[in-house]
Amino acid sequence: MRIECLVASHVRQRPEAVAVRDQQGRALSYAELWRRSGRLAAALNRRGIGRGDIVVIALDRSLELVEAVLGAARSGAAYVLLDPVSPPLRNAHIVADVRAAAIVETAAPAPWRPASDVPRIVLPLDGDDDPDGDDAGSFDAADLAVGDDDLLYVAYTSGSTGRPKGVMASHRAVTHFVADTALVELTPSDTVASLASPASDATTFELWKPLASGSTIVVLPAIAELTVEDWAPLIERSGLSVMFVMPGLLELVAREQPAAFAGLDTLVFGGEALDPGTARRVCEAGKPRRLVLGYGPTETTVFATSFDCTAESIARRDRIPLGTALDGYDLAVLDPGLRAVPSGETGELCIGGRGVADGYLAQPHVSAERFVDHPEFGRIYRSGDLVRRLPSGDLEFVGRLDRQVKIRGYRVELEEVERSVLASGLVISAAVERIESPAAAYLACYFVPLPGAAPENPAVALAAAVATRLPGYMIPARWIPLPQMPRNGIGKIDRAALRGLPSADRAAAEPRP
């Protein structure tokens, strides 16, 4: 089923229900959103844009973004969302890479929008792009011959070096995620926060999941505009019931206001590891009804596993498990030869099922390396994540294949070192990187001290704490305190920025030979 068909059912049943609203008091009912998106779909088709084409949407989170995403889907075309915090040159690369048929934007200038000769469609529509006005709102895509396996969107992976990869998600994959998985069961009475960067695949959860469920999307202010004290009243004032956050934001807020999210029904977090201590603080302060870790690479359409965090489920854990598979996903833990490893042993997590993407746009060789046919498990995505299966059946994250480094001839999993630093109880967050040096490569730990817990010499205290858990070659040689972690546009730690910090050469501890 095409994803917009799920939205159409709520347009028929509850046309006056609010589909999306923002903090400025603007709102669109399901009927009005359907009319506006229909006019955009008609405008695209009049330009000859439809099935097989890709439309670039250069809009930040807004009512217009929801209109554009639904309009592109109804036109039969696929779409790609640009990241407002990405450099214009990167966004220009994406426009060229997808061979964009059009760019949808607003008239307001934005420096992150790439210079390009690709035709523009400006919202709100007028003039040549909307000759029929409201009459175009009844646009019907039934005759476009768009099927379940047609492309719905392309999501570009973040934080990669070299050429970024465009992950291709079909209507089938997205419809499966929003309609068939039980990560969060939404109803028409739910209100879902729109908080993630448009370019993040979390947008699929924040926009398509509520639209397919008849819920209301609430566009929140940018994170940079909010203080820690703003979150609890914002959630109450906005009437939010469901929200997705990155662990970095959850750590920041929970440090000072652990009950800030207690007014929610469900808080989902994911994208990178969260210190179990943060989750425990939230649980002890009166957590939302559900506090859920959602895990899944972009290549498997948002989330493939989940784990419910409660005071009991995370007690005495030094890491939060990835949990178990969502409906329709198959998980296999395999060795380098793609053979299943015994339970409890470490292997690469490979994911199959209806949510697996169709590969990378225009990169068949890379697609063939990561999306493979397995004789037992069918078509699977090789995630590059190292995991092991616990006796409970939950999967536990161990590290990344591409973050395994050599130090003095020993193999080191950087995530294992980071977890040990977090377990010290002296830091809010930590990131460990391998630093090249003329003498010898060494490990550097960048950390944000926990206020009130950090001793006079945190480098010495941290090294001593980690030494109780790790062998000497795994102990960072340099410790670099930071006021906060640098993060990229979707909230993940910006590791390239860390490695470029000049303070790495002026840290408290000298490298050991």
C-alpha positions, 0 to 999 in steps of 0.5 A, spaced: 500 500 500 502 507 498 503 511 504 498 516 502 493 511 502 493 511 509 493 518 510 487 518 505 482 514 510 483 519 516 481 525 511 475 521 509 473 519 517 475 526 520 476 531 515 476 537 521 481 534 525 488 537 526 493 534 522 499 539 524 500 545 528 505 549 530 507 554 536 505 560 532 498 558 533 497 556 525 494 549 524 492 545 518 486 540 519 486 533 515 482 536 510 486 542 509 492 538 508 489 534 503 487 540 499 494 543 499 498 537 498 493 535 492 495 542 489 502 541 490 502 534 487 498 537 481 503 542 480 509 537 480 505 533 475 503 539 470 511 540 470 512 533 468 514 530 474 512 524 477 513 516 478 521 515 477 523 522 479 526 525 485 524 532 488 528 536 493 524 539 499 528 545 502 524 546 508 525 546 515 520 543 520 514 547 519 506 546 516 509 547 509 514 541 510 508 536 512 505 539 506 511 538 501 512 531 503 505 529 502 504 532 496 511 529 493 508 522 495 501 523 492 504 526 485 508 519 484 515 522 485 520 520 491 523 526 495 529 528 499 529 532 505 535 537 505 539 538 512 538 546 514 545 545 518 549 542 512 553 546 508 550 549 502 556 545 498 553 538 501 546 540 499 548 542 492 551 535 492 545 531 494 541 536 489 546 533 483 546 526 486 539 525 485 538 529 479 533 533 482 527 534 478 524 540 482 526 544 489 520 545 493 522 551 498 518 558 501 520 565 498 524 566 505 531 566 503 535 561 507 543 560 506 543 553 506 539 552 500 544 550 494 545 554 488 542 550 482 539 551 476 533 546 478 526 549 477 523 551 483 516 551 486 515 556 492 510 555 497 504 557 498 503 556 491 500 561 486 500 563 479 503 558 474 504 553 479 496 553 481 492 555 476 486 551 478 486 553 485 482 549 490 480 545 485 486 542 484 486 539 491 481 534 489 487 531 485 487 523 485 493 519 484 490 513 483 492 513 475 499 514 476 501 506 477 505 507 483 506 501 487 508 498 493 515 497 491 516 504 488 521 509 491 518 514 496 524 517 499 532 518 499 535 519 506 542 521 506 547 518 511 550 523 516 557 523 518 560 519 513 567 521 509 567 521 502 561 521 498 555 520 502 550 515 501 543 516 499 539 510 502 532 508 498 526 507 502 520 504 498 513 505 500 513 498 502 518 499 507 515 505 510 508 503 510 510 497 514 514 501 519 508 506 520 503 501 520 505 494 522 511 495 527 508 496 535 514 500 537 509 505 539 501 504 538 498 511 536 491 513 536 487 519 533 488 522 540 495 522 540 500 528 539 507 527 536 512 532 537 516 534 530 523 536 533 528 532 529 532 535 523 528 534 516 534 530 513 534 525 519 530 518 518 526 520 525 522 524 520 519 518 518 517 517 525 515 524 526 511 525 520 508 519 517 507 515 523 502 520 526 499 522 519 498 514 518 494 514 525 490 520 524 494 523 530 496 530 530 503 533 529 506 538 533 512 542 530 516 544 536 521 550 536 529 549 535 532 545 540 537 551 540 532 556 542 530 552 548 533 552 555 533 546 560 527 549 564 523 550 558 522 542 556 516 541 562 512 547 560 513 546 553 510 539 553 504 541 557 503 547 553 503 543 547 499 537 549 504 532 547 503 525 548 509 522 544 516 524 542 523 522 539 529 525 542 537 524 541 540 521 547 545 527 547 538 532 548 536 527 553 542 527 557 542 534 557 535 535 560 535 529 565 542 532 568 538 538 571 530 536 570 530 529 570 522 529 570 521 534 564 519 528 560 514 525 565 508 528 562 509 524 556 505 518 554 511 515 550 519 518 550 523 514 544 530 515 544 535 512 539 541 514 534 547 513 539 548 510 546 545 512 552 548 512 559 544 507 563 545 512 569 541 517 565 535 513 564 535 511 571 535 518 573 529 519 568 525 513 571 527 515 578 524 522 577 517 519 574 518 517 567 513 517 562 509 511 561 514 508 556 521 510 556 523 506 549 530 505 546 529 504 538 535 502 534 535 501 527 540 504 521 537 508 516 538 502 511 532 498 515 527 504 515 528 508 522 527 502 527 528 495 527 529 493 535 526 496 541 527 495 549 523 498 554 527 502 560 524 501 567 527 501 573 527 494 573 529 492 566 536 497 567 538 496 574 545 494 575 546 494 567 552 498 564 549 499 558 542 499 555 540 493 550 538 494 543 532 489 545 528 484 540 526 485 533 520 489 531 514 485 528 516 484 520 524 484 522 529 478 522 535 479 526 541 475 525 548 475 529 553 472 524 561 472 523 565 474 517 563 468 513 556 470 514 555 464 519 551 464 525 555 465 531 553 461 538 548 465 543 553 470 547 558 470 542 560 477 538 558 477 531 555 482 526 548 484 526 545 483 520 537 485 519 532 482 514 525 483 513 520 488 510 523 494 512 530 493 509 531 499 504 532 498 496 540 499 497 544 506 495 542 511 490 547 510 484 552 506 488 551 499 486 558 496 488 557 499 495 550 496 495 552 489 493 557 489 499 552 491 504 545 488 502 546 481 501 542 475 499 543 470 505 541 462 504 538 462 510 535 469 512 534 471 505 536 479 503 539 482 509 543 488 511 550 488 514 549 493 519 557 493 521 554 493 528 557 488 533 552 485 538 551 479 542 545 475 544 544 475 552 540 469 555 534 474 555 534 474 548 535 481 548 541 484 543 547 488 546 551 492 542 558 491 543 561 496 538 562 498 530 566 494 525 569 500 523 571 503 530 575 497 532 583 500 532 590 498 533 593 500 539 600 498 541 599 492 537 592 490 540 585 491 538 581 496 541 573 497 541 572 504 542 565 503 544 568 499 550 572 504 552 567 509 552 562 505 556 568 504 562 569 512 562 561 513 563 561 507 568 565 511 572 560 516 574 564 522 573 562 524 566 555 526 563 558 524 556 564 521 553 567 520 546 574 516 545 578 517 539 585 514 536 590 520 535 595 519 530 602 521 533 609 521 530 611 517 536 605 512 536 598 512 536 594 513 542 587 514 545 584 520 547 578 521 551 573 527 550 569 528 556 564 533 559 564 532 567 559 531 571 558 537 575 559 536 583 562 529 581 568 531 578 575 531 582 580 536 582 584 532 577 579 529 573 584 526 568 587 522 574 581 520 577 578 518 570 584 514 568 584 510 575 577 509 575 577 506 568 584 502 570 579 498 574 575 495 568 580 495 562 587 493 561 593 498 560 593 499 553 585 501 553 586 506 558 586 513 554 593 517 554 590 524 554 583 526 557 580 533 554 575 536 558 569 540 554 563 544 556 559 540 552 560 535 546 560 538 539 554 535 535 552 534 528 545 536 525 541 530 527 544 530 534 550 525 534 557 526 537 561 530 531 567 526 531 570 529 526 570 536 530 573 532 536 579 530 532 580 537 530 580 540 537 587 543 538 586 542 545 588 534 544 595 536 544 595 540 550 591 535 555 593 533 562 596 527 561 602 525 556 601 519 552 604 513 554 610 509 550 
